[in-house]
Amino acid sequence: MSTRSARIFAKNAVRVLNVLIGLAVLAMWFLNFAPRYLGGPATYAIVNGVSMEPAFHTGDLVIAKSADSYAIGDLIVYANKTGYIIHRIVAGNAVGGWKTQGDHNSWIDNWVVQDDQILGQVHYGVGAVGGWFDWAMSHPFHFAAIAAMLVLIPYLPHRGKRFNKTLVDALRKARKDPKAAGRTKADYVVMYVSLFSTVITLGVVAFMYAQQVLFTIPGLIILVGLWAMGLFTFFFIHRMYDGWGVTEPDKSLFALSGMTYSVELFPHLDGKVFSASSVIELRNIAEKYRLPVLHHFDPVSNQHAFLVVTEGHGSYFWIPLVPDKEHEFIGHTVDGIGREVRHSKV
């Protein structure tokens, strides 16, 4: 196995492993912590009052999990006409009902709790979460601003731009490529309409769920429509920005849109030169180091090539091979790799 093949195999193996780990974590979360309205075993409740002190105080979050049976001594969350109550079972049985009492109270509750009222046995508690919920609900714009900033943190530049002198010289003679890169206005219209439709349908689903009419025939039809529109939107966004379903060289032009600068010839390169395994890998490298991508087009062979020149980390190129009648051509020079390299079709 060649070095490049081994690198591609290792990356694919890591991706598969990450997907499997993610699915395992998601399955563990669903089996242990998914809320009841999603089909899981957990109930989340905020403590309000002093009846469970010193174990729990006002504002604490408790997580209860449904059980096959309950017994005297269990701390449970159950529902009655006033809402959720977090008390301990002190007497009774599953047939005649349970008597409950708050740990801080000197009296037993004057009602009987049936098994079908019990939402679960308390397993976990997190202190003072309720105060944050109250603040978020009373200051929605502040909460939204903080949430937006936290979401954007992974996208903030984690390193400064460092342009190699060779790259600087090449950019002086380059011209910026159009951002559209083969996309049409109709493509953008379709993308935004599908995205808007998905968001609107998601709002309808949330409203129907709140009105407890989601799990009806019309509700299920809306859910199927949401799934279909969401899937189409997901695919179309990736088509626009990753080139899904688009043939080369347009796929590479889509994926690198807004990042490329056309040059007549690639510059002479010092240091190591690596071949990217895909256009997405090349884009990730360019985004990692916050660098533009040099783009060369050879009209003779109708061949595109893309190059990222880093400072101190080598240079990376991607050549989307375009099939000809008998051969696939690379009709330009990538310094340090070869000239007029010709690959026979397999």
N, C-alpha and C positions, 0 to 999 in steps of 0.2 A: 504494500500500500504506500503510495507516495505521501510526502509530507503534507501536501495540500489536502489530499483525500482524508488523511488521518485527522487533520484539523477540522475539516467539515464534519466528519463522523463524530468527533468529540463534541463539537458544538451542538449537533443534533441530539446526541445522547444526553447532554446537559439540559437541553430544552425539554426533552421527553421526561427526564427525571424531575425537572421543576414542575411540569404539568401534573405528574403523578403525586408529588408532594403536596401541591396545591389542592388536588382533588381529595387527598387523604385528610388534610387539615379541614377542608370544607365539610367532609363527611363527619369528622369528629365534632366540629362545631354544631352541625345539624342534629346529631344524635344526642348532644348534651346541652346545647344552649339555644337552639332555634326556638323562637316564641311559638306559642300554641297556634296563633292565627296563620302561621306558615306550615303547620303540621308537625312542629317540634314538641318537645316535652316541657319547655321552660315557661315560667310566668315571671314577669318582672313587676315589682311593686315598690313604691316609695313610701317609707315610714312617715306617718303623720300623727304625732302624739307621744305620750310618755308611757303607754301601757306596756311596752317591751323593754324599757330601761332596766338594767344597764347594758343589755345585749345589743339593742338597737336604739338609735335616737332619731328625732325628726330630721328628715332629709337623707337618711341612709337608703341605699338601694339594696333590696333583697332579691335573690334569684331562687325560685322554687321549682322543683322538678316533680312531675307527676309520678305516682308510685302505684303498684298493683294493690297495695293494702296499706292501711294506716293503723297506728297503735297509740296507746296512752303514752304521753311523753314527747310525741312528735310535735315539732313546731311547724305549723302549716299556714298556707295562704288560702283563704276561702272567700267566696263571693256571697254577699247578701244584698238587700235593697239599698244599702248605703254605699256600696262599693266593695273594695277589697279590704279584708281584715287579716292581720298577722297576729295570731294567738297560738297558744299551746293546748293540745288535747290533754285534759285532766281526768276525764271519765267517759263512760259510754262504750258503744261498740258499733260495728258497721251495720248491724241490723236495725237497732233502735235509734241510732244517731249518736253523735259525739257532743260532749260538753267541753267548752273551751274557756281559757282564762289568760289574760295578759300577765306576764311575769311580774310586772310592777303593781298589778291590781290585787286588792285583798278580797275581791268577790269573783264568783264564777259568772260567766255570761248567762243571761236569763233566756237563752234560746238554744235550740238543738241544731247541730250542723250535720247534714246528710252527706254521704260519700260523693254524690253528684255535684255538691257545692264546692268540694275541695279542689283547688287548682294545682296543688302540689305541696311537697315537703320542702322547707327552706334548707338550702345547702350552702349558699354563699351570701355574703354581705359586703357591700362597698360603702364606706362612710362618706357622708356629705355630698353625694351626687345630686340629691334633690335640689340643693341650692343652686347648682349650675343649671338644672333644667328650668327652674323658676326664672333665673336671670335671662336665659336664652329666650324664653317665651315673652318676657316683658321688654326685652331689647332685641327684637328680631333682626334689625339692620346691623347692629354691632356684631351679633352672632354670625350673620351671613358674611360680613367682611372678614372676620377672623377665620372662618371656615375656608373662604376663598384663598386667603393668604397661605393657610396650611396646605391646601391642595396644590398651590403653585410652587411650594418649596422644592419638590423634586425637579422642577423645570428651570430653576434658577441656575445661572452659570456657576459651575463649581471650580472653574479655573479661568485665568485671564487669557486673552488672545495673545499668542506669540507667533508672529509671522516669520517664517524662514526668509532669508534674503533672496533666495532663488524664487520663492513664491511672490515676493514683493515685485521683483523685476518682471516676472511673467504677467502679473496683474496690470502693470503699467501699459502693456501692449494688448491687453484683453478687452473684450466688450461683454457687458452683462447680457445674459440670455433672457428672453421674455419669460415671465412667470407662468404664463398659460401653458407652455410646453405641450401643445397639442390638445389641451382641454378646450372645450367650447363653452360658450355662455349657457347653452342648453344643459350641459353637464352640471354646472353650478346650480342652475334652477332646479334640476331634478334632485340634487343632493339636499338643498335647503328645504324644498317642499317636503321631501320624505322625512327629513329630520323634524320639521315643524309638525307634520302629521303624527309622527311617533310620540312627540311630547304631548300633543293634544289628547291622543288616545290614552296615554299613560294617566293624564289627569282625569279622563272619563272613568278609567278603571279604578282609580283611587276614590272618586266620588261614589261609584257604585258599591265599592267595598264598604265605605262609610255608611251607606244607606242599607247595607246588608242585602243587596240584590245582585251581587256579583256572581254568585253560584246559581244562576238561573240560565235558561237557554239563551236569552239575549246577552247576558253577561259573559257566557262562555264564548259566544260568537265574537264579542268585543275582544276577549283575551286572545283568541286565535288571530284576529286582525292585528292586535298589538304585536304578537310574536312574528307574524309575517312582515309587518312594516319595520319592526326592529331589525329583523334579519336582513331585509333589503337595504336598510340604511347603513347597517354595519358593513355589508359587502360593498356598497357604493362608496362609502367614505374611504375604505381601503383601496378601492379601485382608483379613486382620485389621488390618493396620497402615497399608495404603495404599488400601484399598477396592477392590482389583481385583475386577471382576465384580459390584460392588454399584452399584445405581442411586442417583442423587441424590434426596434430600439425605443419605441414609445414608452414601454414599461419603465425603462431607466430614466427617460426624460420626465415622466410623471413623478417618479420617486425622488428625483433630485431637483425638482422644480423650485426656482427661487434661489438656488445655491450655486448655479453654474456660471462660469465665465469662459467664453469661447476664445481659444488661442489658435494661431496658425500652426505652431509646433509646440510640443511639450518641451520644457526646459531640460538642460543637462542636470541630472540628479546625482547628488553625493549621498553616500550612506546606503543603507539597506532599502530595497524596493520589494514590496509584498503585493501579491495578488489577492484582492478581496474575493470572498466566496460568493458574494451576491451584491446587488446594488444596495440592498438594505444595510448590509454590513458596512459598505463604503459610506453611506449616509450617516450611520451611527458614529463612525470614526470622525467624520467632518463635524458632526454636532458635538461630540465629546470635546474636541479641541477648538470648537467654534471657528472653523476655517471654511473658506469657499472651496468649490470644486472646479478644477480646470477641465475644460471640455474641448476635445478636438474631434472634428468631423472630416473624414477623408471621402470626397465625392467620387473618387475613382472606384473604390470598393464599397461605397455606401456604408461605411463603418464608423461608429461612434466609439470614443474612448474617454474615460473620466479618471482624473488623478487628484489625490489629496496629498499635499506636501506639508509635513509637520516639522516642528522645530525639535530635533533631538529624538524623535520617535519613528523615524523612517518615512517612506512614502508608500502610498497605497493606490492601486489602480483597479479599475473595473472595465472590462471590455465585453459588451453585450454582442455576442456573435450573431451575425445576420447570415442565414444560409444563402448560398448561391447555387448554381446548377450542380457543380461538382465539388466545391470547396467552401469552407468558411474562411474569410479573409480578415486579416488584421493589416490594413493598408496604411499604417503610420508607424512612427517610431516612439517607443517608450524606452527612454535611455536606460541602459543597464540590463535590458531584457532581450532586445533583438530588433532587427529591422525586417519589415515585410514578412513577418512570421505567418506561415500558412498551415492551417489545421485541416486535415482531410475529414470529411463528414463520416460519421460512424453509422 
